[in-house]
Amino acid sequence: MKSPIGRDFKHGASGGGAGWRGSRDVRNAFSAGLAIGLVVAGGVFVWAQSELRRMAAAEPVRPVARAQAAPGAGSPGASAAESAEADAQFDFYDRLKNQQVVIPEQEKDARPDLPTSLIDRPGIYVLQPGAYRDAAEAEKLRARLSRLGVEATIQRVAIDADVFHRVRIGPYEDLGQLNAVRAKLRAADIDPQVMRIGD
C-alpha cells in the first residue's frame, strides 16, 4: 500500500490532460450560452423600445361623448350591457359638476399655534419675545415693544462661540399683570417665550 505522502499529485488523476480538454469544453459551452443569452436580451430590448415608440406615436384616446357612445334603442346589435356601460361612463364627471364644496375661511385672528391658557402657577416669570445674533434686530423689537407700551431690556449672552441678544420683558410676580402683557403681545402678533425663574 502506497503512502499518500510519496504520491505525485501534479500529474495525478488528470489522465494525461483529459481534464484540461473537459474544462475547455465547459468554457466553450458557457461562452456559447452567454452569447445566446446576450443576443436574446438585446432582441427583447430592441422590441420593447420599438413598442414604446409605437405607443407614444399613437394618437391619445379621446373620451367619446355620451350621445355617440350609446347607440339608439332601436339599433341592431346594441345590447343592454353596452347601453348601461355607455350611460355610466361619464356619470362621475356629471355628478362632479353639480357638487359644490364649501371651504370655510379661517378667522383672521385665529392663531392655533399660540398658547391660549393663562399662567396660574405662582412664581416669578420673564417673557422673551426674541433672541437675535444681530443687535440691530433686537433693538428693532425692543422699539416695537416700547410703542406698544411694554418695557423691555436687551441682554447680551455668549453661548459657546455664538453671541445672542435676548429681548426680555419682566420679571413679573403678579400673574394678572403677566397674563395681561401676554395678551397684548399676542394681539400684536408677538408670541413670547414664558420662562419661570427658578425652574
For each residue, the residues with C-beta under 8 A, 3 or more apart:
1:
2: 6 7
3: 6 7
4: 7
5:
6: 2 3
7: 2 3 4 12
8: 11 12
9: 12
10:
11: 8 14
12: 7 8 9
13: 19
14: 11 17 18 19 20
15: 18 19
16:
17: 14 20 21
18: 14 15 21 22
19: 13 14 15 22 23
20: 14 17 23 24
21: 17 18 24 25
22: 18 19 25 26
23: 19 20 26 27
24: 20 21 27 28
25: 21 22 28 29
26: 22 23 29 30
27: 23 24 30 31
28: 24 25 31 32
29: 25 26 32 33
30: 26 27 33 34
31: 27 28 34 35
32: 28 29 35 36
33: 29 30 36 37
34: 30 31 37 38
35: 31 32 38 39
36: 32 33 39 40
37: 33 34 40 41
38: 34 35 41 42
39: 35 36 42 43
40: 36 37 43 44
41: 37 38 44 45
42: 38 39 45 46
43: 39 40 46 47
44: 40 41 47 48
45: 41 42 48 49
46: 42 43 49 50
47: 43 44 50 51
48: 44 45 51 52
49: 45 46 52 53
50: 46 47 53 54
51: 47 48 54 55
52: 48 49 55 56
53: 49 50 56 57
54: 50 51 57 58
55: 51 52 58
56: 52 53
57: 53 54
58: 54 55
59:
60:
61:
62:
63: 89 90
64: 68 69 89
65: 68 69
66: 69 70 86 87 89 90
67: 70
68: 64 65
69: 64 65 66 86 89
70: 66 67 83 86 87
71: 75 77 78 82 83 86
72: 75 78
73: 78 83
74:
75: 71 72 78
76:
77: 71
78: 71 72 73 75 82 83
79: 82 83
80: 83 84
81: 84 85
82: 71 78 79 85 86
83: 70 71 73 78 79 80 86 87
84: 80 81 87 88
85: 81 82 88 89
86: 66 69 70 71 82 83 89
87: 66 70 83 84 91
88: 84 85 91
89: 63 64 66 69 85 86
90: 63 66 93 94
91: 87 88 94 95
92: 95 96
93: 90 96 97
94: 90 91 97 98
95: 91 92 98 99
96: 92 93 99
97: 93 94
98: 94 95
99: 95 96
100:
101:
102:
103:
104:
105:
106: 110
107: 110
108:
109:
110: 106 107
111: 114 186 189 191
112:
113: 191
114: 111 186 191
115: 191 194
116:
117:
118: 175 179
119: 125 175 178 179 182 194
120: 175
121: 196
122: 175
123: 173 196 197 198 199
124: 171 172 173 196 197 198
125: 119 170 171 172 173 175 178 194 195 196 197
126: 168 169 170 171 172 194 195 197
127: 168 169 170 172 178 181 182 185 192 193 194 195
128: 131 166 167 168 169 192 193 195
129: 141 145 152 167 169 185 190 191 192 193
130: 137 138 141 166 167
131: 128 138 157 164 165 166 167
132: 135 137 138 141 164 165 167
133: 137 162 163 164 165
134: 137 138 165
135: 132 138 139 154 156 165
136: 139 140
137: 130 132 133 134 140 141 165
138: 130 131 132 134 135 141 142 154 165 166 167
139: 135 136 142 143 154
140: 136 137 143 144
141: 129 130 132 137 138 144 145 152 167
142: 138 139 145 146 152 153 154 167
143: 139 140 146 147
144: 140 141 147 148 188 190
145: 129 141 142 148 150 151 152 167 169 185 190
146: 142 143 149 150 151 152
147: 143 144
148: 144 145 184 185 188
149: 146 184
150: 145 146 169 181 184 185
151: 145 146 169
152: 129 141 142 145 146 167 168 169
153: 142 167 168 169
154: 135 138 139 142 165 166 167 168
155: 165 166 168
156: 135 163 164 165
157: 131 163 164 165 166
158: 162 163 164
159: 162 163 164
160:
161:
162: 133 158 159
163: 133 156 157 158 159
164: 131 132 133 156 157 158 159
165: 131 132 133 134 135 137 138 154 155 156 157
166: 128 130 131 138 154 155 157
167: 128 129 130 131 132 138 141 142 145 152 153 154
168: 126 127 128 152 153 154 155
169: 126 127 128 129 145 150 151 152 153 181 192
170: 125 126 127 178
171: 124 125 126 197
172: 124 125 126 127 175 177 178 181
173: 123 124 125
174: 177 178
175: 118 119 120 122 125 172 178 179
176: 179 180
177: 172 174 180 181
178: 119 125 127 170 172 174 175 181 182
179: 118 119 175 176 182 183
180: 176 177 183 184
181: 127 150 169 172 177 178 184 185
182: 119 127 178 179 185 186 192 194
183: 179 180 186 187
184: 148 149 150 180 181 187 188
185: 127 129 145 148 150 181 182 188 190 191 192
186: 111 114 182 183 189 190 191
187: 183 184
188: 144 148 184 185
189: 111 186
190: 129 144 145 185 186
191: 111 113 114 115 129 185 186
192: 127 128 129 169 182 185
193: 127 128 129
194: 115 119 125 126 127 182
195: 125 126 127 128 199
196: 121 123 124 125 199
197: 123 124 125 126 171
198: 123 124
199: 123 195 196
